[in-house]
Amino acid sequence: MDKLNIAIAGTGFGAAVHLPALRYSDNLKAFSFFHHKQSKKEEIEKKYGLKCYSNWIELISNKSIDGIIIATPPESRFKLAKEALKNKKHLLLEKPVAITSEEIEELQRIALKDNLSVCVDFEYRVVPHFLQAKEIIDQNTLGDIFLIKLDWIMSSRSNPKREWNWYSDENKGGGVMGALGTHAFDILHWFFGPTTEVIAKTYTTIKERPQTNQMMKVTSEDVCIANLKLSNHPEEIIPCQVSLSSISKNGRGFCLEIYGSKGTLFLRSENQKDYVHGFNLTYIDELDRVTTINPDDEFLFNRTWTDGRIAPVKRIHDWWANSIIEKKPIIPGLSEGLNSQRVCEAAKESSISGIASEITY
């Protein structure tokens, strides 16, 4: 069959990662870009060799376009996605999917009505070391899980001179919760089950950032410390501690510690710029024997790039394409995005109230 024509909204992550991934896809091909500024249209077309739309209605009305990747800043995603779904376009959304869980629920209703595939780009679900860790957990190798600790300590915004942008504005979907929390909570749900309760504290450590010739107030959080209860069954509660930071210079990166009755598992990476290169998986058994575990061949990527973000995004593209072609639901999709968003919102509510927030599904 002919490849599906895909438009990309957003020329940041969309151009740097989604575009090269599409160029190696068996079932998808890049068709066009969208940028809201008419003044950028000619520059984008010349740089990437693809038509660029500055009028969203014109793009989504084009019947030659089968699906759209929306990789714009979070504030605009809901409006763009809603209008695209009403024009029967399949979607791949970056996270956070929207600003509120109510917006995600509205997208769900529209997508379900027309049997449209909406994928959410939770890349860690396809990374080899994460797939291997998931298999170890599912095989009950660790026994009963007693404690989970996830530290994601990054330095991307540690420089107080870094310019103010949408990331600094909570109302625009900025902050460490949207950047790291959405991924962290989805990983935990995938591995262990949904969050039923969260008590958290969020902080805005760097309170101002420069923009042009003035200092702008930062309203989004850059640190979050949270305690979660995870459970697949009411009688099996797993305590989990999560620490997120985007302002920790020389931070340790990603570190997931899983402590069970039969063993301990560490999934770690100090590489702060890559989803693939740098991860390692360590298992310690009941006799304190330490084993470094490499992913099974079935979990490995067929191809990797210098930019390690491209391989997992390409795999997500493949899953999305199969969902569209076979007319089957996609995981990760809006349900996974919604569950993650609910935890982000509950954590913020808890930080304000000082008490635990319960989450119902």
Salt bridges, closest charged atoms under 4 A:
GLU45 OE2 - LYS41 NZ 3.07
GLU75 OE1 - LYS172 NZ 3.20
GLU83 OE2 - LYS79 NZ 3.09
GLU94 OE2 - HIS18 NE2 2.66
GLU105 OE2 - ARG342 NH2 3.11
GLU106 OE2 - LYS82 NZ 2.68
ASP114 OD2 - LYS88 NZ 3.89
ASP114 OD1 - LYS113 NZ 3.92
ASP121 OD2 - HIS18 NE2 3.83
GLU123 OE1 - HIS183 NE2 3.29
ASP138 OD1 - LYS134 NZ 3.30
ASP151 OD2 - LYS149 NZ 2.78
ASP151 OD2 - ARG252 NH1 2.81
GLU170 OE2 - LYS348 NZ 3.95
ASP186 OD2 - ARG125 NE 2.80
GLU197 OE2 - LYS229 NZ 3.56
GLU257 OE2 - ARG252 NH2 3.90
ASP274 OD2 - HIS277 ND1 2.68
ASP285 OD2 - ARG289 NE 2.62
ASP307 OD2 - ARG309 NH2 2.87
ASP318 OD2 - LYS314 NZ 3.08
GLU326 OE1 - LYS328 NZ 3.73
